[in-house]
């Protein structure tokens, strides 16, 4: 079995994510060797244990990579595993990259300089027009417009990019054969036919649900050098994409709206905490150039060429007194808990949480699993 086939097999197994797959590969040397491991050996891998080892052994036996490849060929879909040169370099570098990308359309679209344009599913007319305009102008300038094909802001950004005859990438929250929402099916077909790509990490037949959509968001931000939020309420799911972008070291930008608009309150909160205020594509270009230090270009015929990696910059300007106080409390240690920071800084817990959001956006700290904080490397 090839490594490609083994990774496709792992991706078919329930409960097998990128982190678990990495642990298996580190333990056994390859994905193919992992599939051949005995249940007792699987149990010894950190984080697996007896129950999951039995589940995985059963899953390995049932998974049929050949059937999945046949279905992909019938649908005109390419399966790209994370060890292949066509896999996007920026996405490969995130903490938990998808094992496999199901790609319908042009693989070259995944190699360009991406800007994610995201926002609410219930936009105002102002938000729709702005998302369409940004999509059009970004694509016209040579950027790849990345979004999630959802109703509202996402769909308008995709349509704007297509109108400019540029490239756009739609990342789905379910399998390619379970496209949602159904009213955007024709939009997805246009994206795939007109130089863009429709992408999913999920095997055929996987319906979208409340778990898959947040997972999708890490791919949206992972494919982009920066994320622009056009409209979002304070409770919008769009802010999950922002959290993912911050963790991945992407720049976060937001468009201001009316001060009395619920649809813009999430954007205003991001701006308050240091996101880049954007009113034109020139603002985006300036911010992205700061990150990647190369001009935007249309993807060339060699998609295997490595995409530039993001560089940690001091986006968001200077620090206020409380932010400096919090960084001083963090000290030079490798990491500490949020509770320790609250005690050391003397600030209220709610204030500390708000400051941590701003310091992430400004690339001064990173939040780690287990509510721990470390300085930006």
Secondary structure as UniProt FT lines:
FT   HELIX           3..11
FT   TURN            14..15
FT   HELIX           18..28
FT   HELIX           31..35
FT   HELIX           39..43
FT   TURN            46..48
FT   HELIX           49..62
FT   HELIX           65..75
FT   STRAND          78..81
FT   TURN            82..83
FT   TURN            85..86
FT   HELIX           89..92
FT   TURN            95..96
FT   STRAND          100..105
FT   HELIX           107..110
FT   STRAND          114..118
FT   HELIX           125..140
FT   TURN            141..142
FT   STRAND          144..147
FT   TURN            151..152
FT   HELIX           153..163
FT   TURN            164..165
FT   STRAND          168..171
FT   HELIX           176..178
FT   HELIX           182..184
FT   HELIX           185..193
FT   TURN            194..195
FT   STRAND          197..200
FT   TURN            204..205
FT   HELIX           210..222
FT   STRAND          226..229
FT   TURN            234..235
FT   HELIX           238..247
FT   TURN            248..249
FT   STRAND          251..254
FT   TURN            259..260
FT   HELIX           262..264
FT   HELIX           265..272
FT   TURN            273..274
FT   STRAND          276..277
FT   HELIX           281..292
FT   TURN            303..304
FT   TURN            315..316
FT   HELIX           321..330
FT   TURN            331..332
FT   STRAND          336..337
FT   HELIX           338..345
FT   HELIX           349..361
FT   TURN            362..363
FT   STRAND          365..368
FT   TURN            369..371
FT   STRAND          372..375
//
